[in-house]
Amino acid sequence: MDDLVAPLFVADGQTEPSLIDALPGVLRHSVDSAAVEAKRLGALGVPGVIIFSLPKPGDKDARGSAAARSGGITERALGAVRDGVADSVVVMADCCLDEFTDHGHCGVLDPATGSVDNDATLALYAELAVFQATSGAHVVAPSGMMDGQVAAIRTGLDSAGQAETAILAYAAKYASALYGPFREAASVAIAGGGDRKGYQQDPANRREAVAEVTLDVAEGADMVMVKPALSTLDVIADVRQVVEVPLAAYHVSGEYAMVKAAAERGWIDGPAVALEQITAVKRAGADFVLTYFAGELAELLGG
């Protein structure tokens, strides 16, 4: 359990935690309850959390401006969690804009084409990363799969006196059908029914992952991630062979929800399957795993 990271959703305007229908047992937290949960997880032996800050619907715009707004949900969520755990739990921050854009994409759009403007997005990622670091994040985790995002963020952090803030790069993030429950939890939908296939990786392409990971490490990534986990065990093994930095895998919302749904019907032993799956991800080569099962497995293994 010392190699698990728990995702936490923290919603602006939420006064009490509430259940997420698509992720049984997972909560959408208030700022205060997120800090309490982070402390609880730390006491169970979970060494890290990753914060997904969620704005009020009316705060979304084309540039995701609320993501780095002074006094906004990013600052308050990270500040409360960091104050609550200090350095006893590693506080990570998802560094992306899709939760904050009204069009649902991970970056700003080119007005001429309607597609994501990679280069214009990089400056916003760097700004957000610095904001997250100063708000309390030990680690920033760029998840948008923009070309050059790690270099832009590393330069931004170093220039702002945040050289010790680590970068966990979503280096091999596939355009997967397994992200649906997350998007419900984060209230993210792409306007017009579009997708992210233009900047996420093709699930049929195995070799691209190694190239992407190698580039991110060269740009200054301290850790790299493969996502999703179970459907990319071969990729995790490939990446393990070519990098020396810590390797993470994200056991994503759909992978979690399938286990929960089958367990609720009595078809499988949920906790046993969860442990088997995370063990397989570790066996493939991951040093640590981001999973919604983190707290549950910590309780199981610690008991």
N, C-alpha and C positions, 0 to 999 in steps of 0.2 A: 504493500500500500504506500510505500515511500516513493513510488514512481507513478503516482496518479495525480492528475490535475482536474479540478472540478470547474466546469463552466457555471457562471452565475449571471442570470439576467436581472438587471436593475432598471426599473421603469420610473421615469419622471412622473410625479403626481400620484404615485402609488403610496398609500399610507399603511397598508398591510400586505403581506405576501398572498398571492393567489395561485391556484393550480393552473397548469397549462394542459389543456385537453389532449393535445397531440403528444405530450411527453409525460405520461403518468408518473406521479411522484416528484416531478420537477416543478419548482416554483418561479413565478415572476416576482422578484423581490422589491420591497421599498429600500431606500437607502439605509435605513436603520436595520432592517431585517437582514440585509446582505452582510453587514458588518457582524451581526450575531452569527449568521451561518458560516462565515469565514472562520470565526473563532471556534465554532463547533467542529468544523472539518479539521482545523489544525489540531484540536485536542484528540481527534480520532487518529491522527497521524498522517493526514493528507497534507503533503508539503506545499501545494500550490493551488491557486484559483485563477481563472481567467474571467475578466469582467466584460460583459456585453452591456453597454449603456444604451438605454432606449428612450428616445425623446417622446414628448407628447405629439400626437398626430399633427397638430397645428404648427409645430415647430420645424417641420420638414420643409426643405426648399431644394432648388436645383443644384446647389453647391454643398449641401450638408453643413450649412454654417453653424448649426447648433452643436455640432460635435466638439468644437473647440471654443465654446462660448464661456466666458468668465461667469462663474456662478451656476453654470448649467449642470446637466445630469452627469456628464463625464467627470467633471471636477468633484462634484459632491459624492458620487459613488466611489471613485478611487480614493478620495480623501478619507471617507468614513471607514472603508475597508482597511486601508493602510494604518489609520489611527488605531483601529481595533486589533490588528495582528502585529503591528510594528514590523519586525524582521523575522518573526517566527513562522510566517507563511509567505511564500513568494507570490506577489501580486502581479499578475499579468493583465494587459489590456489589449483587447482586439482593436487593431488600428485599421479601420476601414470606414467607409462613408455610407454603405448601403442602408444601414438603419436610419440614417439622417437625411437621405435624399428623397424627394417626392416622386422620383421616377424609379427608385429601387435599385439602381445600378451602383457599382462600387466606386465610381468616380464621376467627374463632371462630363457632360456630353458635348460633343462637337455640334454646334448649331447647324452646320451645313449637312452633316451626314446622319446625325442622331446616334452615332456610336460613341463609345467612351473615348475621351481625349486623354490618352496615356500621359503625355508630357505635362499637360495642365494639371492632371491629378497628382503628379509627384510632389509638387510644391505644397499641396494641401495635406498630403500624407506626412511630409516632414513637419509641417506646422502642428498637425494633430499629435504626432509622436512626442514632440517637445512638450506640448500641453499635457499629455498623459504622464510623462515623466515628472514634470513639476507638480502634478496633481497627486502623485504617490505611487505610480507604477514602477516596479523593479524591472519589468520586462515589457516591451511593446511588441505586438505581434501583427505585422502587416499581412492582411489576408486577401487583398484585392487582386493579386497576381498581375500587377502592372510591371512592365519591363523597367528595370532600374529603380524599383521602389526601395530596395535595401540600401543602395548607395545614397539615394536622396535622404533617407531617414538617418543613416549613419552620419552624413555630413551635417545635417540639421542638429542632431543631438550633440555632436562634438562641438559645433560652433556655439551652442547654447550652454556649454559647461556641463553637459549630461553624458560625458564619455563613458561613465560606468553603467549607464542604463543599457541592458542587453536587448538584442533583437532576436526574436523567434520568428523566422520567416516561414510563412505558408509557401514553401518552395515548390511543392508538387501537389497542387490542388486541382482535382479533376472535376469536370462538369458532370456531376453525379445526380442521379434521380433520388438520392438518399437524404437530401437536405430539406425536404418538405416540412417536417415537424419543426425544425429550427426556424424556418421562415414564418410559420404561424406564431411561434413563441416570440419572435422579434418583430412581428407585424411588418414584415418586408414582402412586398410584391412588386414585380417589374411592370411598369405601366405598359399597356398595350399587349401584355402577354408575351413579352420578349424573353430572352435567356442570356446567359453569361458565357456562351460557348466561344465567343470571340476573344475572351481573355483567360478563361480557364482551360485546362488541358483536356484533350480528347481521351476518353477512357480506353480507347483501343491502342493508344500510343504509349508503349512502355519505355522506349529509349529516351523520349523527350524529358522524362522526369530527371534522369541523371544530369542532362545538360542544364536544366533549370536550377537544380540544386547546386551544381558546381558554380554557376554564375552567382548565385546568392552568397555562397561562402566567399567567393572572390571579392564581392562587394562589401563584405563585413558582417555577414550574419553570424551570430554567436551560436545559434541553434537553428535547425531546419525541421520542417514538418512535411509529412505525407498525409493526404486527406482525400477520401475516407480511408478507413483502416482495413476492414476485412476484405474488401474487394481489391485491395492493392498490396496484399502480402508479398507478392513477387517484387513489386516496386520497392517496398520497404527493405527487402533483402538486397536488392540491387544498390540502393542508396547507401546502405550500411557498409558496403564494400568499398565505396569511393570517398567517403567523408570521415573525418576524425572528430568533428564537432558533435555535440549531443543531437540525437535524432528522436523526434517526437512523431507520434501518429495520433490522428483525431478519430476516435470511435464515435461516429457522428449520430445525429438525432434519429435518422431512419434506422440505423443499426440498433440503437437502443430501443426504439419504439417497437420494432418487430419482436424483440425478445419479450417486452412487456405485454404486447398483445397476445402472443402465444401462451405466455404464462397465465394471463388472466383467464384463458379458456381451458386451463388445465392440461395443455398439450405438452408442455415442457416444464422442467424445474428451472425457473427463471434465474435465481442466484447461481446455480451450478453452470448454466449455459453462459451467463455473463462472465464468470470466472474463467471458463474454458476459452471464450473468445478473447478476452484481454490477455490471457496466457499465450494464445497463438500470435497475437500482435507483438508481444514481447519476444517470443521465440523467433519471429521473423527478423528481429533486429532493433526494434524500437527501444530507446533508453527510458522513455516515459510516454504515458498515454493520457490524452485528454478524453475524459469520458463522463457521461451523466451518471454512470454507475459508481463514481468515485466514493461518495459517502457510504453507499450501500455496501460496497466491497470492503471498505475500511472497517465498517461495523462487523461484517462477516468474518474477516480475517483477524480482527482484533479481539473478537469474542472467543 
